[in-house]
Amino acid sequence: MPVDAFARELLDWYDAYARTLPWRGPPGTPPPDPYRVWLSEVMLQQTTVAAVAPHFERFVTRWPTVADLAAAPDADVMQAWAGLGYYARARNLLACARVVAASGWPRDEAGLRELPGVGAYTAAAIASIAFGQVAVVVDGNVERVMARLFAVETPIPAARPLLRAHAATLAPAHRPGDYAQALMDLGATVCTPRNPRCDACPVSLWCAARTTGDPARYPIRAAKIPRPIRHGTAFRLEVDGHILLVRRPPRGLLGGMRALPSTEWSTEPSDWHAAAPVAVDWRPVPGEVRHVFTHFELRLRVMTATLPARPAVPGEWWPVETLGAAGLPTLFAKALRG
């Protein structure tokens, strides 16, 4: 494949069709603030652009610099993160901000990899987009583009080292940040998972998958392993228009977040009475809340009760009418709606 011609066609296309995103500058402009690049990349992990954009805008309005974020109370950041999921990212976000505020941004991939929560992809993206370094930036969109360009028959995830190697052969020294974002945009808007728009692709001339007549067949994926199921019970206790909320332990899933009191999550349904915050006449809410985490599906039963006075139990009493401001993770917001 002619590397220079490939990069030129892709960059010309990007100059004309780049997505306008709040963390980006226009094509060909100086690199953006590394804080904005890093923040957007952390937010975008396993989350859509549409979901991230409003959260990003709120974050940079509230905390315009990495130093501002580093100085923020943990609870405020966790509350602001609500709705983005994968809450370990928010804890790593604060840890990373505090390291950078104290020591500055490393300017190469190796140094960036040393920061809390910064993996290979995020380090490459920051190095390329914020610091103009040649780096191999491979997200899900880029994997799909590479799988189709080279008609890779090995299923994902086993194919990932090969896809990264293919991407490395194409990375240009010229405008590396724009090139990385161009590949992402190509996968997001043209080389889409279903019904790829090959007629609009600037590099279709070199696409092996297109010549097969079935580009959407790529990337090939290994058969999915069913997620295990876990069970739990949450307790909705109301007193005088207020709901009892607790803080989850700082480590583990949804660590440090406000939540409804709940049992442990186990592989089999278990007796919930010992975990109830008070011994009262609990009534089951019809149905169950189902929520998918990365490695398992949770089926949450909700018990509800109303009391005339607040019992002496740990937690905080939150007004029902302002529960939207409590920063509850999606799981417990769904449990309250149920």
C-alpha positions in Angstrom: 0.0 0.0 0.0 1.4 3.5 -0.9 1.7 5.0 2.6 2.2 8.6 1.5 -0.8 8.5 -0.9 -3.0 6.8 1.7 -2.2 9.5 4.4 -2.6 12.3 1.9 -6.1 11.1 0.7 -7.2 10.6 4.3 -6.0 14.0 5.5 -7.6 15.8 2.5 -10.8 14.1 3.4 -10.4 15.0 7.1 -9.8 18.6 6.2 -13.2 18.7 4.5 -15.3 16.4 6.7 -13.8 16.4 10.2 -16.4 16.1 13.0 -16.8 19.2 15.1 -16.2 18.0 18.7 -15.9 20.2 21.8 -12.4 18.8 22.7 -10.9 19.4 19.2 -9.5 22.2 17.3 -10.2 22.5 13.5 -7.9 20.4 11.2 -4.5 21.9 10.7 -4.5 24.1 13.8 -2.1 23.9 16.7 -2.6 20.9 19.0 -5.3 21.4 21.7 -4.7 21.6 25.4 -3.5 18.1 26.6 -6.0 18.4 29.5 -8.9 18.5 27.1 -7.5 15.6 25.0 -6.9 13.5 28.1 -10.3 14.3 29.6 -12.2 13.5 26.4 -10.3 10.2 25.9 -11.0 9.0 29.4 -14.7 9.9 29.1 -14.9 8.2 25.7 -13.7 4.8 26.9 -16.7 2.5 26.3 -19.0 5.5 26.0 -20.4 7.2 22.9 -19.5 10.7 21.6 -23.1 11.7 22.0 -23.2 10.8 25.7 -19.8 12.3 26.4 -20.2 15.7 24.8 -22.5 17.3 27.4 -20.5 15.8 30.3 -17.3 17.1 28.8 -18.7 20.6 28.5 -19.9 20.6 32.1 -16.6 19.3 33.4 -14.5 22.0 31.6 -16.9 24.7 32.6 -16.7 23.7 36.2 -13.0 22.7 36.2 -11.3 24.6 33.3 -7.8 23.3 34.0 -6.1 20.1 35.2 -5.2 22.0 38.4 -8.8 23.0 39.0 -9.8 19.3 38.7 -7.0 18.2 40.9 -8.3 20.5 43.7 -11.9 19.3 43.4 -13.4 17.2 46.2 -13.7 13.5 45.3 -17.4 13.5 46.0 -18.0 16.4 43.6 -16.2 14.7 40.7 -17.9 11.4 41.3 -21.3 13.1 41.3 -20.4 15.0 38.1 -19.3 11.7 36.5 -22.8 10.0 37.1 -24.2 8.8 33.9 -20.9 8.0 32.2 -20.5 4.6 33.9 -17.3 2.6 34.7 -16.7 4.7 37.8 -13.2 3.5 38.3 -12.3 5.9 35.5 -13.5 8.8 37.7 -11.3 7.7 40.6 -8.3 7.4 38.2 -9.2 10.7 36.6 -8.7 12.5 40.0 -5.5 10.5 40.8 -4.1 11.4 37.4 -5.1 15.1 37.6 -3.3 15.4 41.0 -0.1 13.8 39.6 -0.1 16.1 36.6 -0.9 19.2 38.6 2.1 18.5 40.8 4.6 17.4 38.1 3.3 18.5 34.7 2.4 16.5 31.6 4.8 13.8 30.4 5.4 14.5 26.7 6.0 11.0 25.4 4.0 7.7 25.4 6.2 6.0 27.9 5.8 8.8 30.4 2.1 9.1 29.8 1.7 5.4 30.4 3.0 5.9 34.0 0.0 8.2 34.8 -2.9 6.6 36.8 -5.6 5.2 34.5 -3.7 5.9 31.3 -3.3 2.8 29.1 -1.6 2.2 25.8 -4.4 3.7 23.7 -4.9 6.8 25.8 -1.2 7.5 26.0 -0.8 7.2 22.2 -3.8 9.5 21.6 -2.5 12.2 24.0 1.0 11.9 22.5 -0.3 12.2 19.0 -3.1 14.7 19.3 -1.8 17.0 22.0 2.0 16.8 21.5 2.2 16.1 17.7 4.2 12.8 18.1 4.0 9.9 15.8 2.0 7.2 17.7 -0.1 4.2 16.8 -3.6 5.2 18.0 -6.0 2.2 17.7 -9.5 2.4 19.1 -12.5 0.4 18.0 -13.1 2.5 14.9 -9.5 2.1 13.8 -9.5 -1.6 14.4 -12.5 -1.9 12.1 -10.8 0.2 9.4 -7.6 -1.9 9.6 -9.5 -5.1 9.5 -11.3 -4.1 6.3 -8.3 -2.5 4.6 -6.3 -5.7 5.0 -9.3 -8.2 5.0 -8.0 -9.7 8.3 -9.5 -13.2 8.7 -8.3 -13.7 12.3 -11.2 -13.0 14.7 -11.1 -10.2 17.3 -9.8 -10.1 20.0 -7.0 -12.4 18.8 -6.5 -10.2 15.8 -5.7 -7.0 17.8 -1.9 -7.3 17.7 -2.0 -7.8 13.9 -4.4 -4.8 13.5 -2.1 -2.6 15.5 0.9 -3.8 13.4 -1.0 -2.8 10.2 -1.9 0.6 11.7 1.8 1.1 12.5 2.8 0.6 8.9 0.5 3.5 7.8 1.2 6.1 10.5 2.8 9.2 8.8 5.2 11.7 10.3 3.2 14.6 8.9 0.2 15.9 11.0 0.1 12.8 13.2 -2.6 14.1 15.5 -4.9 15.0 12.6 -4.1 11.6 11.0 -5.1 9.8 14.1 -8.4 11.7 14.4 -9.0 11.2 10.7 -8.9 7.4 11.1 -11.3 7.6 14.0 -13.7 9.8 12.1 -13.5 7.5 9.1 -14.5 4.6 11.2 -17.2 6.6 13.0 -18.9 8.1 9.9 -18.0 6.1 6.8 -16.5 2.7 7.6 -19.3 2.0 10.0 -20.1 -1.4 11.6 -23.1 -1.9 9.4 -23.7 -0.6 5.9 -20.3 1.0 5.4 -20.4 3.8 2.9 -17.6 2.6 0.6 -18.6 5.1 -2.1 -17.8 8.0 0.3 -14.5 6.5 1.5 -11.3 8.4 0.6 -9.2 5.3 0.8 -11.5 2.6 -0.7 -9.0 2.2 -3.6 -6.7 0.3 -1.2 -9.4 -1.6 0.7 -9.1 -5.4 0.4 -12.5 -6.0 2.1 -14.3 -3.9 -0.5 -13.0 -6.2 -3.2 -14.6 -9.2 -1.5 -18.0 -7.6 -2.0 -18.8 -8.0 1.7 -16.9 -5.4 3.6 -19.3 -5.5 6.5 -18.1 -9.0 7.3 -15.0 -7.5 8.8 -13.8 -7.4 11.5 -14.6 -11.0 12.2 -15.5 -11.5 15.9 -15.1 -14.6 18.0 -18.3 -16.1 19.5 -19.5 -14.2 22.6 -19.3 -15.9 25.9 -22.5 -15.4 27.9 -22.1 -13.0 30.8 -22.6 -14.5 34.2 -25.6 -13.3 36.2 -25.5 -11.9 39.7 -28.4 -11.1 42.0 -29.0 -8.5 44.7 -31.5 -6.5 46.6 -31.8 -2.7 47.0 -33.8 -0.9 49.6 -35.9 2.2 48.9 -36.7 3.8 52.3 -38.7 7.0 52.4 -39.5 9.3 55.3 -41.3 12.6 54.8 -40.4 13.0 51.1 -36.8 12.0 51.6 -35.0 8.8 50.5 -32.2 7.2 52.4 -28.9 7.1 50.4 -25.6 5.7 51.4 -22.0 5.9 50.0 -20.7 2.7 48.5 -17.2 1.6 49.6 -14.4 3.6 47.9 -13.0 0.5 46.2 -14.9 -1.8 43.8 -17.8 -1.3 41.4 -19.4 2.2 41.7 -16.9 3.0 44.5 -17.5 6.1 46.4 -20.9 6.8 44.7 -24.2 7.6 46.4 -26.5 4.6 46.2 -29.5 2.9 47.7 -28.6 0.6 50.6 -28.2 -2.9 49.1 -27.1 -6.4 49.7 -23.9 -7.9 48.3 -24.3 -9.1 44.7 -24.1 -12.9 44.5 -24.4 -15.7 42.0 -27.6 -16.9 43.5 -30.6 -15.0 45.0 -30.1 -14.9 48.8 -32.0 -13.8 51.9 -32.0 -10.0 52.1 -33.4 -9.4 55.5 -30.1 -9.2 57.4 -28.9 -6.5 55.0 -32.0 -4.2 55.2 -31.2 -0.9 56.9 -34.1 -1.3 59.3 -36.5 -4.1 60.2 -39.8 -2.9 58.9 -42.6 -4.1 56.6 -40.7 -4.1 53.3 -42.8 -4.5 50.1 -41.3 -5.8 46.8 -41.5 -3.5 43.8 -42.9 -5.5 40.9 -40.3 -6.9 38.5 -36.5 -6.4 38.7 -33.9 -4.0 37.5 -31.4 -5.5 35.0 -28.1 -3.8 34.5 -25.1 -5.0 32.4 -21.6 -4.4 33.7 -18.5 -5.3 31.7 -18.1 -8.8 33.1 -21.6 -9.7 34.4 -25.3 -8.9 34.3 -26.9 -7.8 37.6 -30.6 -8.6 38.4 -31.6 -6.3 41.3 -34.8 -6.7 43.3 -36.1 -3.5 44.9 -37.8 -3.5 48.3 -39.6 -0.3 49.4 -41.0 1.0 52.7 -42.2 4.3 54.1 -41.8 5.4 57.7 -43.3 8.3 59.7 -39.9 9.3 61.3 -36.3 8.9 60.4 -34.6 5.9 62.1 -31.1 6.2 63.4 -29.2 4.6 60.5 -26.1 5.6 58.6 -26.5 7.5 55.4 -28.1 10.8 54.2 -31.7 11.7 53.6 -32.1 13.2 50.1 -35.3 15.0 49.0 -37.2 13.0 46.4 -37.8 16.0 44.2 -34.0 16.7 43.8 -32.8 13.1 43.4 -31.5 14.0 39.9 -28.8 16.1 41.6 -27.6 13.3 43.9 -25.3 11.9 41.2 -26.7 8.4 41.4 -25.1 5.8 39.1 -27.5 4.6 36.4 -28.2 1.3 38.2 -29.7 3.0 41.2 -31.4 5.7 39.2 -33.2 2.8 37.4 -34.0 1.2 40.8 -35.7 4.4 42.0 -37.7 4.7 38.8 -38.8 1.1 39.2 
